[in-house]
Amino acid sequence: MIAGIFQLILGFAKAGIIGDYVPDSVIKGMLAAIGLILLLNQFPHLLGDDSQFESDEGVPARKGNIFSNFFYAFGNINKTALLIGGAALLINIFWEKLQTSRGGWIRFIPGPLLMVILAVVLNKAFIAGMGLPPLEGEHLVILPTATNTGEFFSFFTSPDWRVLRNREIWTVAVTLALVASLETLLSIEAVDELDPYKRITPTNRELKAQGIGNIVSGLLGGLPVTSVIVRSSANVNAGAKTKMSTIYHGGLLLLCVAFIPGLLNQIPKAALAAILIFTGYKLAKPALFISYYKRGWDQFAPLVITILAILATDLLKGVMIGIGIGLIFVLRTDFKSAILSVQDNKNFLVRLRSHVSFLNKPILKRELGKMPDEAHVLIDLSKADFVDNDIMEVIEDFEKNAAARNITIEIKEHQIKTYAIRR
C-alpha cells in the first residue's frame, strides 16, 4: 500500500519520462529475453516435470536455475503431460493460421481457450480409463476453493498498521515502488511497439493509476500491481483495442476465481505452459535477431547483450546493462562522425560536426598530422554546434607550425555563433 503511495507521487512528479530514454534495441532485447525465459521456464511444465517449482501441496521444490531445470526436465518426462501440452500447442498454431487465412467468426474464438478446453477434455478421458494415466495433483492448477461467501471473503486480509513505525517496511515499500515503476515504464515502451495502432501511452497517468491500484490491492492483502509483457502481449494478440480489455480481464478473473475455482483446478499446467511457450516464441522470433543483425552492430550488440544480461541476472539489472552498452555505441558513433576529413590532391577539408569535445582531440590531431607540406587546409567549423577549447588549442598549435611547412590554412566559422578561438 505504501509503495502505491510512492508511485502516485512519482506520477504527479512526472517521472514517467524515464522510459523515453531507453534505446529501442534494449526494449526489443528485454522483450526477447522475457520470451526466452518463458520458453525455458515453461518447457518443463510442457514435459510434465513440475518438481522444480513451488507447490501449494507442501511438496518441496527442487532448487535450480532456469537452465538446469530446463535440461533436468528431459529426464523426467510425463507422457500424458507431453501429449496434452503438445496437442494444445499444435491446436494454437493451427487455429492462428486459420484465423489469419479465413477470418470471419473464427477470429472471435481465441486459440488459448480451445487449448484449455481440449486439455481438460483429454485429461477427463484419461481419468475415465481411456489410454494414458491422468494428470493429478501438482500437474493441475491449484486454487483455493471457498464453500461459501464468508469463506471467500476470508481470503482478503487488511494491513497490519502497527508496523508503520518499522523502518524496514518503508525500505521495502520504496524498493517495490521503484522496481514496479521502472518495469512498468519499460513494459509500456515495449507494448506501444506491439500495438498495431501505434498509440502512445501516457506514462505519468499510468504511474498514477498503478499507484491507486497498489493502494487498493494492499488494503485487500493483494500482490503488487505492475504492467508486464506477457499479459499485455497476449491481450494484443487476442485483438484487444482499448484499455477496457484490462478491466474485463480483471473482472473475469475475479468472477472465475469466485464462482468456478473447481473448474479451473481441472486445467493441466501443460496446457497453460503451451500457451506461454507460444507467447514466448512470438516475443523472441528468429526474425527479430535477423532484422537487428542487418541493421549493424550498434543495434545488434545492445540487443544480444541485453538478452544475455537479463538471463544471467534479472530484468532490471539486464536492462541497465543494455542501456549502458547502447550508450557506449552512441558515444562511439558520435565520436567517429564528429570529424570528417576529405582530400583532393593537396587540398584538404577537415569538417567538425555536431558536438566536438576533448574526446575527439586524438582524431583531430591524427588528421591534421597527415597534412603534407605546401597543402591547403580548410577547417570548417560552421556545422558544429559546440567546439571544446581543447579542440581549438589543437587547431592553434597546427596554425603555429603550418607556416614552416608552407601550409595555408583557412578557417570557416559559424556565421551566427562565435567560438572561443584564441588567435
C-alpha positions in Angstrom: 0.0 0.0 0.0 2.8 2.4 0.9 4.5 1.5 -2.5 1.3 2.6 -4.2 1.5 6.0 -2.4 5.1 6.4 -3.7 4.0 5.5 -7.2 1.2 8.1 -7.0 3.8 10.7 -6.0 6.1 9.6 -9.0 3.1 10.1 -11.3 2.4 13.6 -10.1 6.2 14.4 -10.3 6.1 13.4 -14.0 8.7 10.7 -13.6 7.1 8.7 -16.5 9.5 10.4 -18.9 12.3 8.0 -17.8 11.1 5.3 -20.2 11.7 7.5 -23.2 15.4 7.4 -22.7 15.7 3.6 -23.2 17.0 2.6 -26.7 14.7 0.6 -28.9 17.3 -2.2 -29.2 17.3 -2.6 -25.4 13.5 -2.7 -25.3 13.4 -5.3 -28.0 16.1 -7.2 -26.2 14.0 -7.1 -23.0 11.0 -8.5 -24.9 13.1 -11.3 -26.5 14.7 -12.1 -23.1 11.2 -12.4 -21.5 10.2 -14.6 -24.4 13.3 -16.9 -23.9 12.6 -17.0 -20.1 9.0 -18.1 -20.8 10.3 -20.8 -23.2 12.9 -22.1 -20.6 10.6 -21.9 -17.6 7.5 -23.4 -19.2 9.0 -26.2 -21.2 9.5 -28.4 -18.1 5.7 -28.0 -17.4 5.0 -29.0 -21.0 7.1 -32.1 -20.5 5.3 -32.8 -17.2 8.2 -32.1 -14.8 6.8 -29.8 -12.0 9.3 -31.0 -9.4 11.5 -27.9 -9.6 8.7 -25.4 -9.0 7.0 -24.4 -5.8 3.8 -26.4 -5.0 0.7 -25.5 -3.0 0.6 -29.0 -1.7 3.6 -28.6 0.5 5.8 -30.7 -1.8 9.4 -29.2 -1.5 10.6 -27.8 -4.8 13.9 -28.9 -6.3 16.0 -25.7 -6.5 17.9 -24.7 -9.6 18.2 -22.1 -12.3 16.1 -21.9 -15.4 18.8 -23.6 -17.5 19.4 -26.6 -15.1 15.7 -27.0 -14.7 15.2 -27.0 -18.4 17.7 -29.8 -19.1 16.6 -31.7 -16.0 13.1 -31.9 -17.3 14.1 -34.1 -20.2 14.9 -36.8 -17.8 11.5 -36.6 -16.1 9.1 -36.6 -19.0 5.4 -37.3 -18.2 3.9 -38.8 -21.4 0.4 -37.6 -20.5 1.5 -34.0 -19.9 3.6 -34.1 -23.1 0.7 -35.4 -25.2 -1.8 -32.8 -23.7 0.7 -29.9 -23.9 1.9 -30.9 -27.4 -1.7 -31.2 -28.7 -2.6 -27.9 -27.2 0.4 -26.2 -28.8 -0.4 -27.6 -32.2 -4.1 -26.5 -31.9 -3.0 -23.0 -31.1 -0.6 -22.8 -34.1 -3.2 -24.3 -36.5 -6.0 -22.0 -35.1 -3.9 -18.9 -35.5 -3.2 -19.7 -39.1 -6.8 -20.4 -39.7 -7.8 -17.1 -38.2 -5.3 -15.3 -40.5 -6.5 -17.0 -43.7 -10.2 -17.3 -43.1 -11.2 -14.5 -40.6 -15.0 -14.2 -40.1 -16.5 -15.8 -37.0 -13.3 -17.8 -36.4 -11.4 -14.8 -35.2 -13.8 -14.3 -32.3 -12.8 -17.7 -30.8 -9.4 -17.4 -29.1 -6.9 -20.2 -29.6 -5.8 -20.4 -26.0 -9.4 -21.1 -24.9 -9.6 -24.0 -27.3 -6.3 -25.3 -26.0 -7.6 -25.2 -22.4 -10.9 -27.0 -23.3 -9.0 -29.6 -25.3 -6.6 -30.3 -22.4 -9.4 -30.6 -19.8 -11.4 -33.0 -22.1 -8.3 -35.1 -22.8 -7.5 -35.4 -19.1 -11.1 -36.3 -18.3 -10.9 -39.1 -20.9 -7.7 -40.4 -19.3 -9.5 -40.3 -15.9 -12.3 -42.4 -17.4 -9.7 -45.0 -18.2 -9.0 -44.2 -21.9 -5.3 -44.6 -22.7 -2.7 -43.0 -20.5 -2.7 -42.3 -16.8 -4.4 -39.0 -16.0 -2.7 -35.9 -14.7 -3.3 -35.2 -11.0 -2.0 -33.1 -8.0 0.8 -30.8 -8.9 0.3 -31.3 -12.6 -3.0 -29.4 -12.4 -3.9 -25.8 -11.5 -4.3 -25.4 -7.7 -6.5 -22.5 -6.5 -8.1 -22.1 -3.0 -11.8 -23.1 -3.2 -14.4 -21.4 -0.9 -17.5 -23.3 0.1 -19.5 -20.1 1.0 -19.4 -16.3 0.7 -17.9 -15.8 4.1 -15.0 -18.2 3.4 -14.3 -16.4 0.1 -14.1 -13.0 1.7 -11.8 -14.6 4.4 -9.1 -14.8 1.6 -8.8 -11.0 1.8 -6.6 -9.5 4.6 -6.1 -5.9 5.7 -2.7 -4.4 6.5 -1.1 -4.5 10.0 -0.9 -0.8 10.8 1.3 -1.4 13.8 4.4 -1.9 11.6 4.3 1.6 10.1 7.0 2.6 12.5 9.3 -0.2 11.3 12.0 1.3 9.0 12.3 -1.9 7.1 8.7 -1.7 5.9 9.4 1.7 4.4 12.6 0.5 2.7 10.8 -2.4 1.1 7.9 -0.1 0.1 10.4 2.3 -1.7 12.1 -0.7 -3.4 8.7 -2.1 -4.6 7.7 1.3 -5.9 10.9 1.8 -7.8 11.0 -1.7 -9.3 7.3 -1.7 -10.2 7.5 1.8 -11.7 10.7 1.0 -13.8 9.3 -2.3 -15.0 6.0 -0.6 -15.9 7.7 2.2 -17.9 9.8 -0.3 -19.8 6.8 -2.5 -20.4 4.8 0.4 -21.7 7.5 1.3 -24.2 7.5 -2.4 -25.4 3.7 -2.7 -25.5 3.4 0.6 -27.5 5.7 -1.1 -30.0 3.4 -4.1 -30.1 0.3 -2.0 -30.5 -0.9 -2.4 -34.1 -2.5 1.2 -33.9 0.9 2.6 -32.6 -0.7 4.7 -29.9 1.4 6.3 -27.1 0.6 5.5 -23.5 0.5 8.5 -21.1 3.3 7.2 -18.8 2.5 9.6 -15.9 -1.1 8.7 -15.9 -0.1 5.0 -15.9 2.0 5.6 -12.7 -0.9 7.3 -11.0 -3.3 4.6 -11.9 -0.9 1.9 -10.7 -0.3 3.8 -7.5 -4.1 3.8 -6.8 -4.2 0.1 -7.9 -1.4 -0.8 -5.4 -3.0 1.1 -2.6 -6.3 -0.8 -3.1 -4.5 -4.1 -3.6 -2.5 -3.5 -0.4 -5.6 -2.7 1.5 -7.1 -6.1 0.4 -4.0 -8.1 1.0 -3.2 -8.5 -2.7 0.1 -8.6 -4.6 1.8 -5.5 -6.0 0.5 -4.4 -9.4 2.7 -3.7 -12.4 2.5 -3.7 -16.2 4.0 -6.9 -17.6 4.8 -8.0 -21.1 3.2 -11.5 -21.1 -0.4 -10.5 -20.3 -0.1 -7.3 -22.4 1.2 -9.2 -25.5 -1.4 -11.9 -25.0 -4.0 -9.1 -24.8 -2.7 -7.5 -28.1 -2.6 -10.9 -29.8 -6.2 -11.5 -28.8 -7.2 -8.4 -30.7 -7.8 -6.0 -27.8 -8.2 -2.4 -28.9 -8.7 -0.3 -25.8 -7.6 -0.4 -22.1 -11.1 -1.6 -21.2 -9.8 -5.0 -22.1 -7.7 -4.9 -19.0 -10.8 -4.1 -16.9 -12.7 -7.0 -18.4 -9.6 -9.2 -17.8 -9.5 -8.4 -14.1 -13.3 -8.7 -13.7 -13.4 -12.1 -15.5 -10.5 -13.3 -13.3 -12.4 -12.3 -10.2 -15.6 -14.0 -11.3 -13.8 -17.2 -12.3 -11.9 -17.5 -9.0 -15.1 -16.7 -7.1 -17.5 -19.0 -8.9 -15.7 -21.7 -10.8 -12.4 -22.4 -9.0 -13.2 -26.1 -9.1 -13.4 -26.0 -12.9 -10.1 -24.0 -13.1 -8.4 -26.6 -10.9 -9.1 -29.2 -13.7 -6.8 -27.4 -16.1 -3.5 -29.2 -16.7 -0.4 -27.0 -16.3 0.9 -28.5 -19.5 -1.8 -26.6 -21.4 -1.0 -23.3 -19.8 2.6 -23.9 -20.5 1.8 -24.4 -24.2 0.0 -21.0 -24.2 3.0 -19.3 -22.6 5.5 -21.1 -24.8 3.6 -19.8 -27.9 3.6 -16.3 -26.4 7.4 -16.6 -25.7 8.1 -17.6 -29.2 6.3 -14.6 -30.6 8.4 -12.3 -28.3 11.7 -14.0 -29.4 11.2 -14.8 -33.0 14.3 -15.6 -35.1 13.2 -12.8 -37.5 13.9 -10.3 -34.7 17.6 -11.3 -34.5 18.0 -11.3 -38.3 16.4 -7.9 -38.6 18.7 -6.3 -36.0 21.8 -8.1 -37.3 21.1 -6.4 -40.7 20.9 -3.0 -39.0 24.5 -3.2 -37.8 26.5 -4.0 -34.7 25.4 -0.7 -33.0 21.9 -2.2 -32.9 22.6 -5.9 -32.8 25.1 -5.8 -29.9 22.9 -4.0 -27.4 20.0 -6.4 -28.3 22.0 -9.5 -27.6 23.9 -8.2 -24.6 20.6 -7.1 -23.0 19.2 -10.6 -23.5 22.2 -12.3 -22.1 22.4 -9.9 -19.1 18.7 -10.4 -18.3 19.1 -14.2 -18.5 22.2 -14.1 -16.3 20.8 -11.6 -13.7 17.3 -10.2 -13.7 15.1 -7.9 -15.7 16.2 -4.5 -14.2 19.9 -5.3 -14.0 19.9 -6.6 -17.5 18.1 -3.6 -18.9 20.6 -1.2 -17.1 23.5 -3.2 -18.6 21.8 -2.9 -22.0 21.3 0.8 -21.7 25.0 1.2 -20.8 26.0 -0.8 -23.8 23.7 1.2 -26.0 25.2 4.4 -24.6 28.7 3.3 -25.4 27.7 2.6 -29.1 26.0 6.0 -29.3 29.1 7.7 -28.0 31.3 5.6 -30.3 29.2 6.6 -33.3 29.2 10.3 -32.4 32.9 10.1 -31.6 33.7 8.8 -35.1 31.3 11.0 -37.0 32.3 14.3 -35.3 35.3 14.9 -37.5 35.2 14.4 -41.3 38.4 14.6 -43.4 38.3 14.8 -47.2 41.3 15.1 -49.6 41.6 16.3 -53.2 45.3 16.3 -54.3 46.9 18.8 -51.8 43.5 20.4 -50.9 42.1 19.1 -47.6 38.8 19.7 -45.9 38.5 19.0 -42.1 34.9 19.5 -41.0 33.9 19.5 -37.4 30.2 18.4 -36.9 27.8 18.4 -34.1 29.5 18.4 -30.6 33.2 18.2 -30.7 34.8 17.7 -27.3 38.2 16.8 -25.8 37.4 13.2 -26.5 37.8 13.9 -30.2 41.2 15.5 -29.8 43.2 12.4 -30.7 41.3 12.0 -34.0 41.8 15.7 -34.9 45.5 15.6 -34.1 45.9 12.5 -36.3 44.0 14.0 -39.2 46.0 17.3 -39.0 49.2 15.3 -38.7 48.6 13.7 -42.1 48.8 17.1 -43.9 51.8 17.2 -46.3 54.0 20.3 -46.9 52.5 23.0 -49.1 49.0 21.8 -48.6 45.9 24.0 -48.5 43.7 23.1 -45.5 40.1 24.3 -45.0 38.9 23.8 -41.4 35.2 24.0 -41.4 33.6 24.9 -38.0 30.3 26.1 -39.4 28.5 22.7 -39.0 29.5 22.3 -35.3 27.0 23.1 -32.5 29.8 23.1 -29.9 33.6 23.1 -30.1 35.6 22.4 -26.9 38.5 24.8 -26.1 40.9 21.8 -26.1 40.0 21.3 -29.8 40.7 24.9 -30.5 44.1 24.6 -28.9 44.9 21.7 -31.3 43.9 24.0 -34.2 46.0 26.9 -32.9 49.1 24.6 -32.5 48.6 23.4 -36.0 48.4 27.0 -37.3 51.7 27.9 -35.5 53.6 25.1 -37.1 51.9 25.4 -40.6 54.0 28.4 -41.8 57.3 26.5 -41.5 55.8 23.8 -43.9 54.2 26.3 -46.3 50.7 25.0 -45.3 48.0 27.6 -45.9 45.0 27.4 -43.5 41.5 28.7 -44.0 39.0 28.5 -41.1 35.4 28.8 -41.9 33.5 29.8 -38.8 29.8 29.8 -38.0 28.0 32.8 -39.2 25.9 33.2 -36.1 27.7 31.6 -33.2 31.2 32.7 -32.1 33.8 30.3 -30.8 36.5 30.7 -28.2 39.3 30.9 -30.7 42.4 32.5 -29.1 44.4 33.7 -32.0 
